[in-house]
Amino acid sequence: MSPDTAATHHPTNTARLVTMANQIGSFFAHEGAERAPISIAEHLEQFWTRKMRTAIIEHLHAGGEGLAALPRAAILRLDQSTTAPPH
């Protein structure tokens, strides 16, 4: 594991990403269960680094402990968009 990878998976970093994702989720919650995950995913795409997005997706794959429902749905969208074959 490279130093960059080790830093990404450090529990404190993951906990911080979960906190940030949940805060973003709270901000967009007024949009409702259908639109909010889209807005959250767009925000993460626009403002988070690839490394941060990869780490939160990996956290979701590991069970997603601490993630609220809306950020969880948004991260699932991100994961699907990064693994979908190109059109």
C-alpha positions as CSV (number, residue, x, y, z in Angstrom):
1,M,0.0,0.0,0.0
2,S,1.5,3.3,-1.0
3,P,1.7,6.2,1.5
4,D,-1.1,8.0,-0.4
5,T,-3.4,5.0,-0.2
6,A,-2.6,4.5,3.5
7,A,-3.5,8.1,4.2
8,T,-6.8,7.8,2.3
9,H,-7.9,4.8,4.4
10,H,-6.8,6.2,7.7
11,P,-9.9,6.0,10.0
12,T,-9.7,9.7,10.9
13,N,-9.8,10.7,7.2
14,T,-12.7,8.4,6.5
15,A,-14.6,9.7,9.5
16,R,-14.0,13.2,8.3
17,L,-15.3,12.3,4.8
18,V,-18.4,10.7,6.4
19,T,-19.0,13.9,8.4
20,M,-18.6,16.1,5.4
21,A,-20.8,13.9,3.2
22,N,-23.5,14.0,5.9
23,Q,-23.3,17.8,6.2
24,I,-23.6,18.1,2.4
25,G,-26.6,15.7,2.6
26,S,-28.2,17.9,5.3
27,F,-27.7,21.0,3.1
28,F,-29.5,19.4,0.1
29,A,-32.2,17.5,2.2
30,H,-34.8,20.1,1.4
31,E,-34.8,18.9,-2.2
32,G,-36.3,15.5,-1.2
33,A,-35.4,11.9,-1.6
34,E,-35.4,11.9,-5.4
35,R,-33.5,15.1,-6.2
36,A,-31.1,15.4,-3.2
37,P,-28.9,12.4,-4.0
38,I,-28.4,13.8,-7.5
39,S,-27.4,17.2,-6.1
40,I,-25.1,15.7,-3.5
41,A,-23.4,13.5,-6.1
42,E,-23.0,16.6,-8.4
43,H,-21.5,18.5,-5.5
44,L,-19.0,15.7,-4.7
45,E,-18.0,15.5,-8.3
46,Q,-17.4,19.2,-8.5
47,F,-15.7,19.9,-5.2
48,W,-14.2,16.7,-3.9
49,T,-10.9,15.3,-5.3
50,R,-10.9,11.9,-7.0
51,K,-9.0,10.6,-4.0
52,M,-11.8,11.7,-1.7
53,R,-14.5,10.3,-3.9
54,T,-12.7,7.0,-4.2
55,A,-12.2,6.8,-0.4
56,I,-15.9,7.4,0.3
57,I,-17.0,4.9,-2.3
58,E,-14.7,2.3,-0.7
59,H,-16.2,3.2,2.7
60,L,-19.6,2.5,1.2
61,H,-18.5,-0.8,-0.1
62,A,-17.2,-1.7,3.4
63,G,-20.7,-1.0,4.9
64,G,-20.8,2.8,4.9
65,E,-20.9,3.1,8.7
66,G,-22.1,6.5,9.7
67,L,-23.5,7.6,6.3
68,A,-27.0,9.0,6.3
69,A,-29.5,7.8,3.7
70,L,-29.2,10.7,1.3
71,P,-25.4,10.8,1.1
72,R,-25.4,7.0,0.9
73,A,-27.7,7.2,-2.2
74,A,-25.5,9.9,-3.7
75,I,-22.3,7.9,-3.2
76,L,-24.0,4.9,-4.7
77,R,-24.8,7.1,-7.8
78,L,-21.1,8.1,-7.9
79,D,-20.0,4.5,-7.7
80,Q,-22.3,3.5,-10.5
81,S,-21.2,6.4,-12.7
82,T,-17.6,5.6,-12.3
83,T,-18.1,1.9,-13.1
84,A,-20.6,2.3,-15.9
85,P,-19.2,1.5,-19.4
86,P,-18.9,4.6,-21.6
87,H,-21.7,5.2,-24.1
